[in-house]
């Protein structure tokens, strides 16, 4: 195991960390939300906000880990802060001489993959990381790396706004100027939280809404279009073959191309979403016949995409029924999708009874 070096600006770095008055404080929702999003986007069981103190790393927020701190000499994050300009990514700790015999690798929590994006103050000191961990080797996709960097910057902003807000709150009574400054920082925090909320509703690869955003849009449409609301589940045929033969970057390109096509046929911004993997959702505020015709248009448009590969989709369509949840409607559309696949793929099937 290789112990981490001490940064050249260690005194300034520790002073900056102390100025946040955050070590050994209770959990806070703003930080817990960031950790949960990082874990979800990177598809890992463990994510942390780690602050590197003089002799320990302490976790302001943690998901998938029981301990509150570890010795600095064992900390992966103590290596990550040595270069504040970029994340530290360790695809397989067993193949890295710095970590292969670390107690954190050979024993609990059995770290095999690590990626940590430094938390950097406005003055440039790296005081910790937002990191994600897995027990199996892996790589970060480009969009996951981009999202992890964005979330680390968001974490740094929340830390800074928290520090300034607390300092201003203590001095609020001294001057109206402090009151105006506090309001300004609160507005910045609200804007940052709005950006964060948008991130939780968006698929990072395609830019489409995710299933959570789709469910919200579906519930709103349900109130407007009772009896005239249709939902479709679309699946790219033989997508695993594309990934296996041409590689995951090519598969990502196909997903983005399909998403752009679906966006053209969406009746509203929230009417199309990535459901997961190679599956997408569409919503139509129309009768069943019109929705089926739209699905046929979508199917033909995708079959004619100039992507250099044979590409088709199978589609299942269902009518939302009164009193039915969005999940139930999607489940019936999903059953129709599997019927389309059993019937030869590259076709549209309507759910039984609709």
C-alpha positions as CSV (number, residue, x, y, z in Angstrom):
1,X,0.0,0.0,0.0
2,X,1.3,3.4,-0.9
3,X,0.6,6.2,1.6
4,X,-0.7,9.4,0.1
5,X,1.7,12.4,-0.2
6,X,0.9,15.6,1.7
7,X,-0.1,18.5,-0.6
8,X,2.3,21.4,-0.9
9,X,-0.4,23.8,0.4
10,X,-1.4,21.6,3.3
11,X,-1.5,24.4,5.9
12,X,-3.7,26.6,3.6
13,X,-5.9,23.6,2.8
14,X,-6.5,22.7,6.4
15,X,-7.3,26.3,7.3
16,X,-9.8,26.4,4.4
17,X,-11.4,23.1,5.7
18,X,-11.6,24.5,9.3
19,X,-13.3,27.7,7.9
20,X,-16.4,25.7,6.9
21,X,-17.0,24.6,10.5
22,X,-18.4,21.3,9.2
23,X,-16.4,18.5,10.6
24,X,-18.3,16.2,13.0
25,X,-21.6,17.9,12.2
26,X,-24.9,15.9,11.8
27,X,-26.2,14.8,8.4
28,X,-27.8,17.4,6.2
29,X,-30.4,16.7,3.4
30,X,-28.6,18.9,0.8
31,X,-25.5,16.7,1.0
32,X,-27.4,13.4,1.4
33,X,-29.3,14.2,-1.9
34,X,-26.0,14.8,-3.8
35,X,-24.6,11.5,-2.6
36,X,-27.8,9.6,-3.6
37,X,-27.7,11.2,-7.0
38,X,-24.0,10.3,-7.5
39,X,-24.7,6.7,-6.6
40,X,-27.7,6.5,-8.9
41,X,-26.0,8.1,-11.9
42,X,-22.8,6.0,-11.6
43,X,-24.8,2.8,-10.7
44,X,-22.7,2.0,-7.6
45,X,-23.7,0.8,-4.1
46,X,-21.5,3.3,-2.3
47,X,-21.1,7.1,-2.5
48,X,-19.5,9.5,0.0
49,X,-18.7,13.1,0.6
50,X,-15.3,12.8,2.2
51,X,-13.4,15.7,3.9
52,X,-9.7,15.1,4.4
53,X,-8.6,16.3,7.8
54,X,-5.0,16.3,9.2
55,X,-5.0,12.6,10.2
56,X,-8.4,11.2,9.0
57,X,-11.0,11.4,6.3
58,X,-14.4,12.1,7.7
59,X,-17.7,11.5,5.9
60,X,-20.2,14.4,5.9
61,X,-22.6,12.1,3.9
62,X,-22.4,8.4,3.2
63,X,-24.4,5.8,1.3
64,X,-23.6,2.1,1.6
65,X,-20.9,2.5,4.3
66,X,-21.3,2.2,8.0
67,X,-18.2,3.9,9.4
68,X,-18.0,7.7,9.9
69,X,-14.3,8.1,9.2
70,X,-11.1,6.2,8.4
71,X,-7.3,7.0,8.9
72,X,-6.0,9.5,6.3
73,X,-3.1,7.1,5.5
74,X,-5.7,4.6,4.1
75,X,-7.9,7.1,2.4
76,X,-8.2,6.9,-1.4
77,X,-9.5,10.5,-1.2
78,X,-6.2,11.6,0.2
79,X,-4.7,10.6,-3.1
80,X,-7.5,12.3,-5.1
81,X,-6.9,15.7,-3.5
82,X,-3.3,15.8,-4.7
83,X,-4.6,16.9,-8.1
84,X,-7.6,19.2,-7.7
85,X,-8.0,19.7,-11.5
86,X,-9.3,16.2,-12.3
87,X,-11.0,13.2,-10.7
88,X,-9.0,10.1,-9.6
89,X,-10.4,7.0,-11.2
90,X,-9.2,3.5,-10.2
91,X,-10.9,0.9,-12.4
92,X,-9.5,-2.1,-10.5
93,X,-7.7,-1.7,-7.2
94,X,-6.1,-5.2,-7.5
95,X,-4.2,-3.9,-10.5
96,X,-3.0,-0.6,-8.9
97,X,0.2,-0.7,-6.8
98,X,-1.0,2.1,-4.6
99,X,-4.0,0.2,-3.3
100,X,-3.8,-3.5,-4.1
101,X,-2.9,-4.5,-0.5
102,X,-4.8,-1.8,1.3
103,X,-6.9,-3.0,4.2
104,X,-9.9,-1.3,2.6
105,X,-9.3,-3.5,-0.5
106,X,-8.4,-6.9,1.1
107,X,-11.0,-6.5,3.9
108,X,-14.3,-4.6,4.3
109,X,-15.5,-2.7,2.4
110,X,-13.6,-4.6,-0.3
111,X,-13.1,-1.7,-2.6
112,X,-12.4,-2.8,-6.2
113,X,-13.5,0.4,-8.0
114,X,-13.1,4.0,-6.9
115,X,-13.7,7.4,-8.6
116,X,-13.3,10.6,-6.6
117,X,-13.9,14.2,-7.8
118,X,-12.1,16.8,-5.6
119,X,-14.1,19.4,-3.7
120,X,-12.3,22.6,-4.4
121,X,-12.7,26.0,-2.6
122,X,-13.0,29.3,-4.5
123,X,-9.3,29.8,-3.6
124,X,-8.3,26.4,-5.2
125,X,-7.7,24.2,-2.1
126,X,-8.9,20.6,-2.4
127,X,-10.6,19.8,1.0
128,X,-12.1,16.5,0.1
129,X,-14.0,14.6,-2.6
130,X,-17.4,13.4,-3.8
131,X,-16.5,9.8,-4.5
132,X,-18.3,6.6,-5.7
133,X,-17.2,3.0,-4.8
134,X,-18.0,-0.5,-6.0
135,X,-16.9,-4.0,-5.0
136,X,-16.3,-5.0,-8.6
137,X,-14.0,-3.6,-11.3
138,X,-15.6,-1.1,-13.7
139,X,-15.1,2.0,-15.8
140,X,-17.0,5.3,-15.7
141,X,-18.8,6.1,-18.9
142,X,-18.0,9.6,-20.3
143,X,-21.4,10.9,-19.2
144,X,-21.0,9.5,-15.7
145,X,-17.6,11.1,-15.4
146,X,-19.2,14.4,-16.5
147,X,-22.0,14.1,-14.1
148,X,-19.7,13.2,-11.2
149,X,-17.6,16.4,-11.9
150,X,-20.8,18.4,-12.0
151,X,-22.0,17.0,-8.7
152,X,-18.6,17.7,-7.1
153,X,-18.8,21.3,-8.2
154,X,-22.4,21.5,-6.9
155,X,-21.2,20.1,-3.5
156,X,-18.4,22.7,-3.3
157,X,-21.0,25.4,-4.0
158,X,-23.3,24.1,-1.3
159,X,-20.4,24.1,1.1
160,X,-19.4,27.6,0.3
161,X,-23.0,28.9,0.4
162,X,-23.5,27.1,3.7
163,X,-20.3,28.8,5.1
164,X,-21.3,32.3,3.9
165,X,-24.9,31.9,5.0
166,X,-23.8,31.0,8.5
167,X,-21.3,33.8,8.7
168,X,-23.8,36.3,7.5
169,X,-26.5,35.0,9.8
170,X,-24.3,35.7,12.8
171,X,-23.7,39.3,11.7
172,X,-27.1,40.0,10.2
173,X,-28.1,42.5,13.0
174,X,-25.0,44.6,12.3
175,X,-26.0,46.1,8.9
176,X,-28.6,46.0,6.2
177,X,-25.8,45.2,3.8
178,X,-25.4,41.8,5.4
179,X,-29.1,41.2,5.0
180,X,-28.8,41.9,1.3
181,X,-25.8,39.6,1.0
182,X,-27.6,36.8,2.7
183,X,-30.5,37.1,0.4
184,X,-28.2,37.0,-2.6
185,X,-26.5,33.8,-1.4
186,X,-29.9,32.3,-0.6
187,X,-31.0,33.0,-4.2
188,X,-27.9,31.4,-5.5
189,X,-28.5,28.3,-3.4
190,X,-32.1,28.1,-4.7
191,X,-30.8,28.4,-8.2
192,X,-28.2,25.6,-7.6
193,X,-30.9,23.4,-6.0
194,X,-33.1,24.0,-9.1
195,X,-30.2,22.8,-11.3
196,X,-29.9,19.8,-9.1
197,X,-33.6,19.0,-9.3
198,X,-33.3,19.2,-13.1
199,X,-30.4,16.7,-12.9
200,X,-32.5,14.2,-10.9
201,X,-35.2,14.3,-13.7
202,X,-32.9,13.9,-16.7
203,X,-31.2,10.9,-18.2
204,X,-27.5,11.9,-18.5
205,X,-26.8,10.1,-21.8
206,X,-29.8,11.1,-24.0
207,X,-30.9,14.3,-22.2
208,X,-34.5,12.9,-22.2
209,X,-36.6,13.0,-19.0
210,X,-36.2,9.9,-16.9
211,X,-38.9,7.6,-15.6
212,X,-39.4,9.8,-12.5
213,X,-40.1,12.9,-14.6
214,X,-42.3,10.9,-17.0
215,X,-44.5,9.6,-14.1
216,X,-45.0,13.2,-12.9
217,X,-45.9,14.3,-16.4
218,X,-48.2,11.3,-16.8
219,X,-50.1,12.2,-13.6
220,X,-50.6,15.8,-14.8
221,X,-51.9,14.6,-18.2
222,X,-54.2,12.1,-16.5
223,X,-56.2,14.9,-14.9
224,X,-56.6,16.6,-18.3
225,X,-57.3,13.6,-20.5
226,X,-59.2,11.0,-18.6
227,X,-60.0,8.3,-21.2
228,X,-57.9,9.8,-23.9
229,X,-54.4,9.1,-22.6
230,X,-52.2,6.4,-24.1
231,X,-48.8,5.2,-23.1
232,X,-46.2,3.3,-25.2
233,X,-43.1,1.3,-24.2
234,X,-40.5,1.1,-27.0
235,X,-37.5,-1.3,-27.1
236,X,-34.6,-1.3,-29.5
237,X,-34.6,-4.8,-31.2
238,X,-31.4,-6.8,-30.7
239,X,-29.7,-4.0,-28.9
240,X,-27.4,-6.4,-27.0
241,X,-26.0,-7.6,-30.3
242,X,-25.1,-3.9,-31.1
243,X,-23.2,-3.6,-27.8
244,X,-21.5,-7.0,-28.1
245,X,-20.4,-6.7,-31.7
246,X,-19.8,-2.9,-32.1
247,X,-19.0,-1.9,-28.5
248,X,-20.8,0.2,-25.9
249,X,-19.8,3.6,-27.4
250,X,-21.6,2.6,-30.6
251,X,-24.6,1.4,-28.5
252,X,-24.6,4.9,-26.8
253,X,-24.6,6.5,-30.2
254,X,-27.7,4.5,-31.2
255,X,-29.5,5.4,-28.0
256,X,-28.9,9.1,-28.6
257,X,-30.1,8.8,-32.2
258,X,-33.3,7.0,-31.2
259,X,-33.9,9.6,-28.4
260,X,-33.6,12.5,-30.9
261,X,-36.1,10.8,-33.2
262,X,-38.6,10.3,-30.3
263,X,-38.2,13.9,-29.2
264,X,-39.4,14.9,-32.7
265,X,-42.6,12.9,-32.3
266,X,-43.3,14.0,-28.7
267,X,-46.4,16.1,-28.2
268,X,-44.9,17.8,-25.2
269,X,-41.5,18.1,-23.4
270,X,-42.4,15.4,-20.8
271,X,-44.2,13.1,-23.2
272,X,-41.1,11.0,-24.0
273,X,-38.6,9.5,-21.6
274,X,-35.8,7.0,-21.3
275,X,-37.3,4.1,-19.3
276,X,-33.9,2.3,-18.7
277,X,-31.4,0.4,-20.9
278,X,-32.7,0.4,-24.4
279,X,-36.3,1.0,-23.5
280,X,-38.2,4.3,-23.9
281,X,-41.6,5.6,-22.9
282,X,-44.0,7.8,-24.9
283,X,-47.3,9.4,-23.9
284,X,-50.1,10.5,-26.3
285,X,-53.0,12.7,-25.3
286,X,-55.3,11.3,-28.0
287,X,-57.5,8.3,-28.7
288,X,-56.0,4.9,-29.2
289,X,-56.2,4.8,-33.0
290,X,-54.3,8.1,-33.3
291,X,-51.7,6.9,-30.8
292,X,-51.2,3.7,-32.7
293,X,-50.7,5.6,-36.0
294,X,-48.1,7.8,-34.3
295,X,-46.3,4.7,-33.0
296,X,-46.2,3.4,-36.6
297,X,-44.7,6.7,-37.7
298,X,-42.1,6.4,-35.0
299,X,-41.3,2.8,-35.8
300,X,-40.8,3.6,-39.5
301,X,-38.7,6.8,-38.7
302,X,-36.3,4.8,-36.6
303,X,-36.1,2.0,-39.2
304,X,-34.9,4.7,-41.7
305,X,-32.4,6.4,-39.5
306,X,-29.0,6.8,-41.3
307,X,-27.0,5.2,-38.5
308,X,-25.0,2.7,-40.6
309,X,-26.6,-0.3,-38.9
310,X,-29.9,-2.1,-39.3
311,X,-32.1,-0.7,-36.6
312,X,-35.7,-1.4,-35.6
313,X,-37.9,-1.0,-32.5
314,X,-40.8,-3.0,-31.0
315,X,-43.6,-1.0,-29.4
316,X,-46.3,-1.9,-26.9
317,X,-49.3,0.5,-26.5
318,X,-51.9,0.7,-23.8
319,X,-54.8,3.0,-22.9
320,X,-54.7,4.5,-19.4
321,X,-57.8,3.3,-17.6
322,X,-59.8,5.3,-15.0
323,X,-58.4,4.7,-11.5
324,X,-55.3,3.0,-12.8
325,X,-51.8,4.2,-11.7
326,X,-49.2,5.2,-14.3
327,X,-47.1,2.2,-13.2
328,X,-50.1,-0.1,-14.0
329,X,-50.6,1.5,-17.5
330,X,-46.9,1.1,-18.3
331,X,-47.0,-2.5,-17.1
332,X,-49.8,-3.3,-19.5
333,X,-47.9,-1.5,-22.3
334,X,-44.8,-3.5,-21.4
335,X,-46.8,-6.8,-21.8
336,X,-47.9,-5.6,-25.2
337,X,-44.3,-4.9,-26.1
338,X,-43.3,-8.5,-25.3
339,X,-46.2,-9.6,-27.5
340,X,-44.7,-7.5,-30.3
341,X,-41.3,-9.2,-29.8
342,X,-42.9,-12.7,-29.8
343,X,-44.6,-11.8,-33.0
344,X,-41.4,-11.1,-34.8
345,X,-40.3,-7.6,-33.6
346,X,-40.4,-4.3,-35.6
347,X,-44.1,-3.9,-35.0
348,X,-46.7,-2.2,-32.8
349,X,-48.9,-4.2,-30.5
350,X,-51.9,-2.9,-28.5
351,X,-52.5,-4.2,-25.0
352,X,-55.3,-6.8,-24.7
353,X,-58.7,-5.4,-23.9
354,X,-57.9,-1.9,-25.3
